[in-house]
Amino acid sequence: MNAKMKKALFILIGAAAAIVLVVVIFVLTFDINRYKPRIEAAASEASGLTVRINGKLKLALFPNAGVSLEDILIQNKGAVIASAEKTEVEIKLLPLVKRKIVIQEIGVITPKFFITKDRKGHFNFETPERKPAEKELPAEPFKIGKIFVKNGQVHYQDEKSGEKSEANGCDLEVKNLAVLGGRSIFASSYDGNLSCREVKARGLKISDVQVVMKSREGSFEANPVMMKIFGGEGKGSVKGVMSGESPEYTVDFAITKFRFEEVLGAFKQKKSIRGELNLNSHLEMKGKNANEMKRSAQGEISLRGQGLLHESIDLDRVLEMYEKTQHVSLVDMGAFFIAGPLGTLLTKGYDFGSLYEASLGGKSTIPKLVSDWKVENGVAEAKDVAFSTKQNRVAMKGKLDFVNERFDNVIVAVLDEKGCVWFRQKIHGSFRHPRVEKVSILRSMAESVRNLFDNASELFTGEECEIFYTGSVKHPK
């Protein structure tokens, strides 16, 4: 290398060192906190909310350019709707030369969200200038390499219904977020992962939630969705198509080896029934809100259980003593046992004391329980719904109208070996205020037993009866 080349190289190295030194001095001496009021004002103006940065702001250029903000508080009309211990924004350096800000990464540490819906249906984050339904984005496209949330919390309250729900210990990671200019937010594409330590809603408690997400220009998929619920393992998927006039969803979900006693405990019922259950469901729906989706719901729901144990009621004794007492509700028995978690939900608050009194305590073994339902337009129809005890078989027919929240000609019946009815009971009307008819006795079980012991088992031979049930639960031998 000649002398001129060496001299030029030394000049370049010196210039580079000087630039680095100037940048270091700038970073060390520049006080970004002086601009905190401007940043707060700009953020408040853009969101329509009150944004406050109670902690320090820090500027960094190495190893990555960006800014971090501590102790952020967001309010609307004096009410706190969000807070975060720390937020980090990383940007690319080269676009700054062209006076463009390109966000590479956004991180939010320990955020808390407090969402409330008032009695009129308005959310606490709504403002007169901005509505939550805004979906169209600015004409300029934007991309973000990564968005992550660590240890987040979400608290939700519906003031009209009084329902509360919360999610704790949530981590979210979204990669390669891209939204085309002027397109709906549903046209975005990204890959993401969501996990929550615990979710509570409507008395239910779900833990170890894990979701793998993917979105591609109008289609969304969460697969798999995994969680622990009722002592069992839940796994499924959710697929959505947002490109049409109305969003369409397909939900597949199964829970294996969950505990009946955990279901009862979730609905504040005594944990008197124990044993494992399996649930499988497939639902398709469409709509812009929950009500539209409920009205369009189509699919199947299947609940199966074997070897269940009721620790405080002898069901066979209840049925044996019925003709003497005639004050036991078959509807209670049918809804409580046949429909499983669904029946527990519908009959929440019912008094099952009559079953206990009739059985005088005791225990029951339920060898098999089947609860298969077909859903059409938000109405679930019983297709194969029955259970067996050591001596009897009980089945259910009818529909549950979740759109209008009504029982539609639901009948619970005690059956003979052929599937004909010994006696039955009907229920109809609203879920909240159902009308339960008196039990109809079509045959005497006691008479049948006496005839059996008198070797008169052919008494009913050739006698025709209306077959009530032909499903998979066989009559006990």
C-alpha positions as CSV (number, residue, x, y, z in Angstrom):
1,M,0.0,0.0,0.0
2,N,1.5,3.4,-1.1
3,A,1.7,6.5,1.1
4,K,-1.4,8.2,-0.5
5,M,-3.5,5.1,0.1
6,K,-2.4,4.8,3.7
7,K,-3.1,8.5,4.3
8,A,-6.6,8.2,2.8
9,L,-7.3,5.1,4.9
10,F,-6.2,6.9,8.1
11,I,-8.5,9.9,7.2
12,L,-11.5,7.6,6.7
13,I,-10.9,5.7,10.0
14,G,-10.5,9.0,11.8
15,A,-13.7,10.4,10.3
16,A,-15.6,7.3,11.2
17,A,-14.2,7.4,14.7
18,A,-15.2,11.0,15.0
19,I,-18.8,10.3,13.8
20,V,-19.1,7.4,16.4
21,L,-17.7,9.7,19.1
22,V,-20.2,12.5,18.1
23,V,-23.1,9.9,18.2
24,V,-22.0,8.6,21.6
25,I,-21.7,12.1,23.0
26,F,-25.1,12.9,21.6
27,V,-26.7,9.9,23.1
28,L,-25.0,10.5,26.5
29,T,-25.9,14.2,26.6
30,F,-29.3,14.3,24.8
31,D,-32.2,14.5,27.3
32,I,-35.2,13.0,25.6
33,N,-37.2,13.5,28.8
34,R,-37.4,17.2,27.8
35,Y,-39.8,16.1,25.0
36,K,-42.0,14.0,27.3
37,P,-44.9,16.5,27.3
38,R,-44.8,16.6,23.4
39,I,-44.8,12.9,23.2
40,E,-47.7,12.6,25.6
41,A,-49.7,15.3,23.7
42,A,-49.1,13.6,20.4
43,A,-50.1,10.2,21.7
44,S,-53.2,11.6,23.3
45,E,-54.2,13.5,20.2
46,A,-53.7,10.4,18.0
47,S,-55.7,8.0,20.2
48,G,-58.3,10.4,21.6
49,L,-57.3,9.2,25.1
50,T,-55.2,10.6,27.9
51,V,-51.7,9.2,27.7
52,R,-49.2,9.8,30.6
53,I,-45.6,8.7,30.9
54,N,-44.9,8.7,34.6
55,G,-41.5,7.1,34.4
56,K,-38.3,7.9,32.4
57,L,-37.7,7.9,28.7
58,K,-34.5,6.4,27.4
59,L,-32.9,6.8,23.9
60,A,-30.5,4.2,22.5
61,L,-28.7,3.9,19.2
62,F,-26.6,0.8,19.9
63,P,-26.9,-2.1,19.4
64,N,-30.3,-1.1,18.0
65,A,-31.9,2.3,17.6
66,G,-35.0,2.9,19.7
67,V,-36.6,4.4,22.7
68,S,-38.0,2.9,25.9
69,L,-40.8,4.4,28.0
70,E,-41.5,3.4,31.7
71,D,-44.7,3.5,33.7
72,I,-47.3,4.3,31.1
73,L,-50.9,5.1,32.0
74,I,-53.8,5.5,29.6
75,Q,-57.1,6.9,30.7
76,N,-60.5,7.9,29.3
77,K,-62.6,10.4,31.1
78,G,-60.5,9.9,34.2
79,A,-60.9,6.1,34.2
80,V,-57.8,3.9,33.8
81,I,-58.1,1.6,30.8
82,A,-54.5,0.5,30.4
83,S,-51.1,0.6,32.0
84,A,-47.7,-0.9,31.3
85,E,-44.5,-1.0,33.3
86,K,-42.4,-0.5,30.2
87,T,-42.7,-0.2,26.4
88,E,-39.8,-0.6,24.0
89,V,-39.8,0.7,20.4
90,E,-37.0,-0.3,18.1
91,I,-36.6,1.5,14.7
92,K,-34.3,1.2,11.7
93,L,-31.6,3.8,11.3
94,L,-31.2,4.1,7.5
95,P,-34.8,5.3,6.8
96,L,-34.2,8.2,9.2
97,V,-32.0,9.7,6.6
98,K,-35.1,10.1,4.4
99,R,-37.1,11.3,7.4
100,K,-39.0,8.1,7.6
101,I,-39.6,6.1,10.7
102,V,-39.7,2.3,10.2
103,I,-40.6,0.3,13.3
104,Q,-38.7,-2.9,13.6
105,E,-40.0,-4.1,17.0
106,I,-42.5,-3.1,19.7
107,G,-42.4,-4.7,23.1
108,V,-44.8,-4.1,26.0
109,I,-43.8,-5.4,29.5
110,T,-46.4,-6.3,32.1
111,P,-49.4,-4.4,30.6
112,K,-52.8,-4.4,32.3
113,F,-56.0,-3.7,30.4
114,F,-59.2,-2.8,32.1
115,I,-62.1,-3.1,29.7
116,T,-65.7,-2.2,30.7
117,K,-68.9,-2.3,28.8
118,D,-71.6,-0.1,30.3
119,R,-75.4,-0.7,30.5
120,K,-75.9,1.0,27.1
121,G,-73.3,-1.2,25.4
122,H,-70.5,1.3,25.2
123,F,-66.9,0.4,25.9
124,N,-64.8,2.5,28.2
125,F,-62.1,3.0,25.5
126,E,-64.6,4.6,23.0
127,T,-64.4,8.3,22.3
128,P,-66.8,10.7,20.5
129,E,-64.2,11.1,17.7
130,R,-63.2,7.5,17.4
131,K,-65.4,4.4,17.3
132,P,-64.0,0.9,17.8
133,A,-65.6,-0.4,14.6
134,E,-63.1,1.6,12.5
135,K,-61.5,-1.0,10.2
136,E,-60.1,0.9,7.3
137,L,-56.5,1.9,7.6
138,P,-54.5,4.7,6.0
139,A,-53.4,4.5,2.4
140,E,-49.8,4.0,3.4
141,P,-48.9,0.3,4.0
142,F,-46.9,-0.6,7.0
143,K,-44.9,-3.5,8.3
144,I,-43.6,-4.4,11.8
145,G,-41.0,-7.2,12.2
146,K,-42.1,-8.2,15.7
147,I,-44.6,-7.2,18.4
148,F,-44.4,-8.9,21.8
149,V,-46.2,-8.7,25.1
150,K,-44.8,-10.2,28.3
151,N,-46.8,-11.1,31.4
152,G,-50.0,-9.2,30.4
153,Q,-53.3,-9.0,32.2
154,V,-56.8,-8.4,30.8
155,H,-59.8,-7.6,33.1
156,Y,-63.3,-7.3,31.5
157,Q,-66.6,-6.4,33.1
158,D,-70.1,-6.1,31.6
159,E,-72.0,-3.7,33.8
160,K,-75.4,-4.8,32.5
161,S,-75.0,-8.5,33.1
162,G,-72.6,-8.3,35.9
163,E,-70.3,-10.8,34.2
164,K,-66.6,-10.5,34.8
165,S,-63.7,-12.3,33.1
166,E,-59.9,-12.0,33.3
167,A,-56.7,-13.4,31.8
168,N,-53.4,-13.5,33.7
169,G,-49.8,-14.2,32.8
170,C,-50.3,-13.7,29.1
171,D,-47.4,-13.6,26.6
172,L,-48.0,-12.7,23.0
173,E,-45.6,-12.7,20.0
174,V,-46.6,-11.5,16.5
175,K,-44.0,-11.7,13.7
176,N,-43.9,-10.2,10.3
177,L,-47.1,-8.1,10.6
178,A,-48.0,-6.5,7.3
179,V,-51.1,-4.6,6.3
180,L,-51.6,-3.3,2.8
181,G,-52.5,0.4,2.4
182,G,-56.1,1.3,2.3
183,R,-57.2,-2.3,3.1
184,S,-59.2,-3.7,6.0
185,I,-57.3,-4.7,9.1
186,F,-58.6,-8.2,8.4
187,A,-56.4,-8.2,5.3
188,S,-53.3,-8.2,7.4
189,S,-50.8,-11.1,7.5
190,Y,-48.8,-12.4,10.4
191,D,-47.6,-15.4,12.4
192,G,-48.1,-15.4,16.2
193,N,-48.1,-17.3,19.5
194,L,-50.3,-16.6,22.5
195,S,-50.1,-18.2,25.9
196,C,-51.9,-17.4,29.2
197,R,-51.3,-18.9,32.6
198,E,-54.9,-18.6,33.6
199,V,-58.3,-17.5,32.2
200,K,-61.5,-17.0,34.2
201,A,-64.9,-16.4,32.7
202,R,-68.4,-17.1,33.8
203,G,-67.3,-19.3,36.7
204,L,-65.0,-21.3,34.5
205,K,-61.3,-21.6,35.1
206,I,-58.9,-22.5,32.3
207,S,-55.2,-22.8,32.6
208,D,-52.1,-23.3,30.5
209,V,-53.7,-21.8,27.4
210,Q,-51.5,-22.0,24.2
211,V,-52.5,-20.8,20.8
212,V,-50.5,-20.8,17.5
213,M,-52.0,-18.2,15.1
214,K,-51.6,-17.4,11.4
215,S,-53.3,-14.8,9.2
216,R,-53.1,-14.4,5.5
217,E,-55.1,-11.6,3.8
218,G,-58.6,-12.3,5.0
219,S,-58.2,-15.7,6.5
220,F,-57.3,-16.5,10.1
221,E,-56.4,-19.8,11.7
222,A,-55.6,-20.7,15.3
223,N,-54.2,-24.2,15.3
224,P,-53.7,-25.8,17.7
225,V,-55.6,-24.2,20.6
226,M,-54.6,-26.1,23.8
227,M,-55.6,-25.7,27.4
228,K,-56.3,-27.5,30.6
229,I,-60.0,-27.4,31.7
230,F,-62.1,-29.4,34.2
231,G,-59.0,-31.5,35.0
232,G,-58.7,-32.6,31.4
233,E,-56.9,-31.7,28.2
234,G,-58.5,-29.4,25.7
235,K,-57.3,-29.2,22.1
236,G,-58.9,-27.7,19.0
237,S,-58.7,-25.2,16.2
238,V,-60.5,-22.0,15.0
239,K,-60.6,-21.0,11.4
240,G,-62.0,-17.7,10.1
241,V,-62.7,-16.2,6.7
242,M,-63.1,-12.4,6.9
243,S,-63.1,-11.5,3.2
244,G,-66.8,-12.0,2.6
245,E,-69.8,-9.9,3.5
246,S,-70.0,-11.6,6.9
247,P,-67.2,-13.3,8.7
248,E,-67.4,-17.2,8.7
249,Y,-65.9,-19.4,11.5
250,T,-65.3,-23.1,11.9
251,V,-64.6,-24.3,15.4
252,D,-63.4,-27.9,16.3
253,F,-62.7,-28.6,19.9
254,A,-62.3,-31.7,22.1
255,I,-61.7,-32.3,25.8
256,T,-60.4,-35.7,26.9
257,K,-60.5,-37.2,30.3
258,F,-62.1,-34.3,32.1
259,R,-63.7,-34.8,35.5
260,F,-67.5,-34.5,36.1
261,E,-66.8,-33.3,39.6
262,E,-64.8,-30.4,38.3
263,V,-67.7,-29.4,36.0
264,L,-70.1,-29.4,39.0
265,G,-67.6,-27.4,41.1
266,A,-67.3,-24.8,38.3
267,F,-71.1,-24.2,38.5
268,K,-71.0,-24.2,42.3
269,Q,-72.8,-27.6,42.5
270,K,-71.9,-30.2,45.1
271,K,-69.2,-32.5,43.7
272,S,-71.4,-35.6,44.2
273,I,-70.7,-37.2,40.7
274,R,-67.3,-38.5,39.9
275,G,-65.7,-39.9,36.8
276,E,-64.1,-39.2,33.4
277,L,-65.9,-37.7,30.4
278,N,-64.9,-37.0,26.8
279,L,-66.3,-34.1,24.7
280,N,-66.1,-33.6,20.9
281,S,-67.6,-30.7,19.0
282,H,-67.7,-29.2,15.6
283,L,-69.5,-25.9,14.9
284,E,-69.7,-23.6,11.9
285,M,-71.1,-20.1,12.2
286,K,-71.0,-16.7,10.6
287,G,-71.9,-13.2,11.6
288,K,-70.6,-9.8,12.6
289,N,-71.5,-10.2,16.3
290,A,-72.2,-12.9,18.9
291,N,-76.0,-12.8,18.3
292,E,-75.6,-13.4,14.5
293,M,-73.1,-16.2,15.1
294,K,-75.4,-17.9,17.6
295,R,-78.4,-17.8,15.2
296,S,-76.3,-19.3,12.4
297,A,-74.5,-22.0,14.4
298,Q,-74.5,-25.5,12.8
299,G,-72.7,-28.6,13.8
300,E,-72.5,-31.5,16.3
301,I,-71.7,-31.9,20.0
302,S,-71.0,-35.3,21.6
303,L,-70.4,-36.1,25.3
304,R,-69.5,-39.6,26.5
305,G,-68.8,-41.1,29.9
306,Q,-68.4,-44.6,31.4
307,G,-68.2,-45.8,34.9
308,L,-69.5,-42.7,36.6
309,L,-70.3,-42.7,40.3
310,H,-73.0,-40.7,42.2
311,E,-71.9,-40.7,45.8
312,S,-75.1,-39.5,47.5
313,I,-78.1,-40.6,45.4
314,D,-79.3,-44.2,44.5
315,L,-81.0,-43.6,41.2
316,D,-82.5,-47.1,41.0
317,R,-84.1,-46.5,44.3
318,V,-85.5,-43.2,43.1
319,L,-87.2,-44.9,40.2
320,E,-88.3,-47.8,42.3
321,M,-90.0,-45.5,44.8
322,Y,-91.4,-43.1,42.3
323,E,-94.8,-44.6,42.0
324,K,-95.2,-44.4,45.8
325,T,-93.9,-40.8,46.2
326,Q,-94.7,-39.3,42.8
327,H,-92.9,-36.1,43.7
328,V,-89.6,-36.7,42.0
329,S,-88.8,-34.7,38.9
330,L,-87.6,-36.8,36.1
331,V,-86.5,-33.5,34.3
332,D,-84.1,-32.9,37.2
333,M,-82.7,-36.3,36.8
334,G,-82.5,-36.1,33.0
335,A,-81.0,-32.7,32.7
336,F,-78.6,-33.3,35.6
337,F,-77.2,-36.6,34.3
338,I,-77.9,-36.9,30.6
339,A,-76.9,-33.5,29.3
340,G,-73.9,-33.5,31.6
341,P,-72.2,-30.0,31.6
342,L,-74.9,-28.6,29.4
343,G,-77.6,-29.8,31.8
344,T,-75.7,-28.4,34.7
345,L,-75.6,-25.1,33.0
346,L,-79.3,-25.0,32.2
347,T,-80.4,-26.3,35.6
348,K,-78.1,-24.1,37.6
349,G,-79.9,-23.2,40.8
350,Y,-82.4,-26.1,40.6
351,D,-83.1,-28.0,43.9
352,F,-82.2,-31.7,43.6
353,G,-83.3,-32.4,47.1
354,S,-86.3,-34.5,46.0
355,L,-83.9,-37.0,44.3
356,Y,-81.9,-37.4,47.6
357,E,-85.1,-37.8,49.7
358,A,-86.5,-40.4,47.4
359,S,-83.2,-42.4,47.4
360,L,-82.6,-42.1,51.1
361,G,-79.0,-41.6,50.4
362,G,-77.0,-44.4,48.8
363,K,-74.8,-44.5,45.7
364,S,-75.3,-45.1,42.0
365,T,-73.0,-46.5,39.3
366,I,-73.7,-45.2,35.8
367,P,-72.1,-47.7,33.4
368,K,-72.7,-45.5,30.3
369,L,-73.7,-41.9,29.5
370,V,-74.2,-40.6,26.0
371,S,-75.2,-37.1,25.0
372,D,-75.1,-36.4,21.3
373,W,-76.7,-33.3,19.9
374,K,-77.1,-31.8,16.4
375,V,-77.1,-28.0,16.1
376,E,-79.0,-26.2,13.4
377,N,-79.4,-22.4,13.4
378,G,-78.6,-22.1,17.1
379,V,-81.0,-24.9,18.1
380,A,-79.6,-28.1,19.6
381,E,-81.6,-31.3,19.0
382,A,-81.1,-34.5,21.0
383,K,-80.0,-37.3,18.7
384,D,-78.7,-39.9,21.1
385,V,-79.1,-38.8,24.7
386,A,-79.4,-41.4,27.5
387,F,-77.8,-43.1,30.4
388,S,-78.0,-46.4,32.2
389,T,-77.8,-47.5,35.8
390,K,-77.5,-51.1,37.1
391,Q,-81.3,-51.6,36.7
392,N,-82.7,-48.9,34.5
393,R,-82.3,-46.8,31.4
394,V,-83.3,-43.1,31.0
395,A,-83.4,-41.1,27.8
396,M,-84.2,-37.6,26.6
397,K,-85.7,-36.1,23.4
398,G,-86.3,-32.6,22.3
399,K,-84.6,-29.4,21.4
400,L,-82.7,-26.6,23.3
401,D,-83.3,-23.3,21.5
402,F,-80.3,-21.1,22.4
403,V,-81.4,-18.3,20.1
404,N,-84.6,-17.7,22.1
405,E,-83.3,-19.4,25.3
406,R,-86.2,-21.9,25.4
407,F,-86.9,-25.6,25.9
408,D,-88.7,-27.0,22.9
409,N,-90.7,-30.1,23.8
410,V,-88.0,-31.7,25.9
411,I,-89.1,-35.1,27.3
412,V,-87.3,-37.3,29.8
413,A,-88.4,-40.9,29.9
414,V,-87.7,-44.1,31.8
415,L,-87.6,-47.0,29.4
416,D,-88.2,-50.8,29.2
417,E,-86.0,-53.3,27.4
418,K,-87.6,-52.4,24.0
419,G,-87.1,-48.7,24.4
420,C,-90.7,-48.0,25.2
421,V,-91.8,-45.6,27.9
422,W,-92.7,-46.6,31.5
423,F,-93.2,-43.0,32.5
424,R,-92.1,-39.6,31.2
425,Q,-92.1,-35.9,31.9
426,K,-92.1,-32.9,29.6
427,I,-90.5,-29.5,30.0
428,H,-91.0,-26.4,27.9
429,G,-90.8,-22.6,28.1
430,S,-87.8,-20.3,28.8
431,F,-84.5,-21.5,30.4
432,R,-85.0,-19.0,33.2
433,H,-88.7,-19.9,33.9
434,P,-89.4,-23.4,32.6
435,R,-92.8,-25.1,32.8
436,V,-92.5,-28.7,34.0
437,E,-95.5,-30.9,33.4
438,K,-96.7,-33.7,35.7
439,V,-95.2,-37.1,35.1
440,S,-97.2,-39.3,32.8
441,I,-97.3,-43.0,33.8
442,L,-97.7,-45.2,30.7
443,R,-96.9,-48.5,32.5
444,S,-96.3,-49.7,36.0
445,M,-92.8,-50.7,36.7
446,A,-93.8,-52.4,39.9
447,E,-96.4,-54.5,38.1
448,S,-93.8,-55.5,35.5
449,V,-91.5,-56.7,38.3
450,R,-94.2,-58.7,40.0
451,N,-95.1,-60.3,36.7
452,L,-91.5,-61.2,36.1
453,F,-91.2,-63.0,39.3
454,D,-94.5,-64.7,38.7
455,N,-93.1,-66.1,35.4
456,A,-95.5,-64.0,33.5
457,S,-92.9,-62.3,31.4
458,E,-94.9,-62.7,28.3
459,L,-97.6,-60.5,29.5
460,F,-96.6,-57.8,27.0
461,T,-95.6,-60.1,24.2
462,G,-97.1,-58.9,21.0
463,E,-98.3,-55.7,22.6
464,E,-97.4,-52.7,20.5
465,C,-95.8,-49.6,22.0
466,E,-94.2,-46.4,20.6
467,I,-90.5,-46.8,20.6
468,F,-89.1,-43.8,22.3
469,Y,-85.3,-44.6,22.1
470,T,-83.2,-46.6,19.7
471,G,-79.8,-45.2,20.6
472,S,-76.4,-46.7,21.7
473,V,-77.2,-47.1,25.4
474,K,-78.4,-50.6,26.0
475,H,-80.8,-51.7,28.6
476,P,-79.1,-53.2,31.7
477,K,-79.2,-57.0,31.8
